[in-house]
């Protein structure tokens, strides 16, 4: 499902115009992004939790040459699904 399909489905479920559903989705994505940038955790009970974690520097291997390379440390976003989401999917 891409963004347009998600907007259409949200509009159907909430009985909203597509424009309003798209604004709501964009606002949600902006709010989550802001919170994660600020180092906050975003928890949606039953759905899941978005967090930012620091990935340590590590050694890797260039698959073409076999040469060892250093992969720098960086921050990554992690999502842990909530119990209701896991139950619905599983």
C-alpha positions as CSV (number, residue, x, y, z in Angstrom):
1,X,0.0,0.0,0.0
2,X,1.4,3.4,-1.0
3,X,0.6,6.8,0.4
4,X,-2.2,7.5,-2.0
5,X,-3.9,4.1,-1.3
6,X,-3.5,4.8,2.4
7,X,-5.2,8.2,2.1
8,X,-8.0,6.7,0.1
9,X,-8.5,3.9,2.7
10,X,-8.4,6.4,5.6
11,X,-11.0,8.6,3.8
12,X,-13.3,5.6,3.4
13,X,-12.9,4.4,7.0
14,X,-13.4,7.8,8.6
15,X,-15.9,9.0,6.1
16,X,-13.8,12.1,5.3
17,X,-12.9,13.8,2.0
18,X,-9.6,12.6,0.6
19,X,-8.1,16.1,1.1
20,X,-8.8,16.0,4.8
21,X,-7.5,12.5,5.1
22,X,-4.3,13.5,3.4
23,X,-3.9,16.5,5.7
24,X,-4.4,14.2,8.7
25,X,-1.8,11.7,7.4
26,X,0.7,14.5,6.7
27,X,0.2,16.0,10.1
28,X,0.7,12.6,11.7
29,X,3.9,12.0,9.8
30,X,5.2,15.5,10.7
31,X,4.4,15.1,14.4
32,X,6.1,11.7,14.6
33,X,9.2,13.0,12.7
34,X,9.4,16.0,15.0
35,X,9.2,13.9,18.1
36,X,11.8,11.4,16.9
37,X,14.2,14.3,15.9
38,X,13.8,15.6,19.5
39,X,14.8,12.3,20.9
40,X,11.3,11.4,22.1
41,X,9.6,8.0,21.8
42,X,6.2,7.8,20.1
43,X,3.9,5.2,21.6
44,X,0.5,4.3,20.1
45,X,-1.0,1.9,22.5
46,X,-2.0,-1.3,20.8
47,X,-0.4,-0.3,17.5
48,X,3.3,0.1,18.3
49,X,6.2,2.3,19.4
50,X,8.6,4.4,17.3
51,X,12.1,5.0,18.8
52,X,15.5,6.3,17.7
53,X,18.5,4.2,18.7
54,X,22.2,4.8,18.2
55,X,23.8,2.1,16.0
56,X,27.5,1.6,17.0
57,X,30.4,1.9,14.5
58,X,31.2,-1.5,13.1
59,X,33.4,-3.3,10.6
60,X,31.8,-4.5,7.4
61,X,33.0,-6.0,4.1
62,X,32.7,-4.6,0.6
63,X,30.9,-7.5,-1.2
64,X,32.7,-6.6,-4.6
65,X,36.2,-6.5,-3.4
66,X,36.1,-8.3,0.0
67,X,37.9,-5.3,1.5
68,X,37.1,-4.5,5.1
69,X,35.4,-1.1,5.6
70,X,34.5,0.8,8.7
71,X,30.7,1.5,8.9
72,X,30.2,4.7,10.9
73,X,27.9,5.1,13.9
74,X,24.5,6.5,13.1
75,X,21.0,6.9,14.5
76,X,18.2,4.7,13.1
77,X,14.4,4.6,13.6
78,X,13.0,1.4,15.1
79,X,9.4,0.3,15.2
80,X,8.2,-2.3,17.8
81,X,4.6,-3.5,17.0
82,X,2.1,-3.4,19.8
83,X,0.2,-6.5,20.9
84,X,-3.1,-5.7,19.0
85,X,-1.2,-5.2,15.8
86,X,0.8,-8.4,16.2
87,X,-2.4,-10.3,17.1
88,X,-4.2,-8.9,14.0
89,X,-1.4,-9.8,11.6
90,X,-0.3,-13.1,13.2
